[in-house]
């Protein structure tokens, strides 16, 4: 089965799923359905999350599976968490402001690069 796209290829605004159907019995439901919390993750980020779950959240296991260092795993995990947290709380201005400050602090501590931080802030 093909992966659903979540953003318009022309204007990059979010797409809405408008019809769901059952191939077994032919039932169809029409409406406006979202893609879910993980829809904005890149393929690489989704793969990381899948490995993380299969590894039962064990970062040492993730190091072995990905062939990268502990800080790299932590940084990728923190960036994904920030992205998911941003999507979950996008409508709350106080949450966005706090998240921007958290991202800036992460940059100051060297946990994420300025480019990664800028990308996260742009998504707010």
C-alpha positions in Angstrom: 0.0 0.0 0.0 1.3 3.5 -0.8 2.1 6.0 1.9 -0.3 8.9 2.2 1.3 12.3 1.6 0.5 14.8 4.3 1.3 18.1 2.5 0.2 19.5 -0.9 3.0 19.2 -3.5 2.0 22.6 -4.9 1.7 24.9 -1.9 3.0 22.7 0.9 -0.1 23.2 3.1 -1.4 20.2 5.1 -3.7 17.8 3.2 -6.8 16.3 4.7 -7.9 12.7 4.2 -11.4 13.0 2.9 -12.5 9.4 2.3 -11.9 6.1 4.1 -13.1 2.8 2.7 -13.1 -0.9 3.5 -12.0 -3.1 0.7 -13.6 -6.1 2.3 -17.2 -5.0 2.6 -17.2 -1.8 0.5 -18.1 0.6 3.3 -17.0 4.2 2.7 -16.8 7.1 5.2 -16.4 10.6 4.0 -15.3 13.6 6.1 -12.1 15.4 7.2 -9.6 13.2 8.8 -6.1 14.1 10.0 -2.9 12.1 9.3 -1.9 11.7 13.0 0.9 12.9 15.1 3.7 11.1 13.1 2.7 12.4 9.7 5.2 15.3 9.6 8.2 13.0 10.4 10.5 12.4 7.6 11.1 8.8 6.4 14.4 8.8 8.3 12.7 10.1 11.5 10.0 7.4 11.2 12.6 4.7 10.7 14.4 6.0 13.9 11.1 5.9 15.9 10.4 2.3 14.7 13.9 1.2 15.7 13.6 3.0 19.0 10.3 1.1 19.8 11.8 -2.2 18.6 14.8 -1.5 20.8 12.4 -0.9 23.7 13.8 2.6 24.1 17.3 1.3 24.9 19.7 4.0 23.6 22.7 1.6 23.8 20.9 -0.8 21.5 20.1 2.2 19.2 23.8 3.0 19.1 24.6 -0.6 17.9 21.7 -0.7 15.4 22.6 2.7 13.8 26.3 2.6 14.3 26.4 6.1 15.9 27.4 7.5 19.2 25.2 8.0 22.3 25.1 11.8 21.8 24.0 11.4 18.2 21.1 9.1 19.3 20.1 11.5 22.0 20.2 14.5 19.7 18.1 12.7 17.1 15.6 11.5 19.7 15.4 15.0 21.3 14.8 16.6 17.8 12.0 14.1 17.1 10.4 14.6 20.5 10.5 18.4 20.0 8.9 18.1 16.5 6.1 15.9 17.9 5.7 18.1 20.9 5.5 21.1 18.6 2.8 19.5 16.5 0.8 18.4 19.6 0.8 21.9 21.1 1.0 24.2 18.0 -2.1 26.1 18.8 -1.0 27.2 22.3 1.1 30.5 22.2 2.5 29.9 25.7 3.6 26.4 24.8 5.3 27.7 21.6 7.1 30.4 23.5 8.4 27.9 26.1 9.4 25.5 23.3 11.4 28.3 21.5 13.2 29.0 24.8 13.9 25.2 25.3 15.3 25.0 21.8 17.6 28.0 22.4 18.8 26.4 25.6 19.5 23.1 23.8 21.6 25.1 21.2 23.6 26.8 24.0 24.3 23.5 25.7 25.5 22.0 22.4 22.7 19.4 22.3 21.5 20.4 18.9 23.2 22.5 16.2 22.0 26.0 15.4 20.7 24.8 12.1 18.7 22.1 13.8 17.4 24.6 16.3 16.4 27.1 13.5 14.5 24.3 11.7 12.7 23.4 14.9 11.8 27.1 15.6 10.5 27.5 12.1 8.1 24.6 12.6 6.5 26.3 15.6 
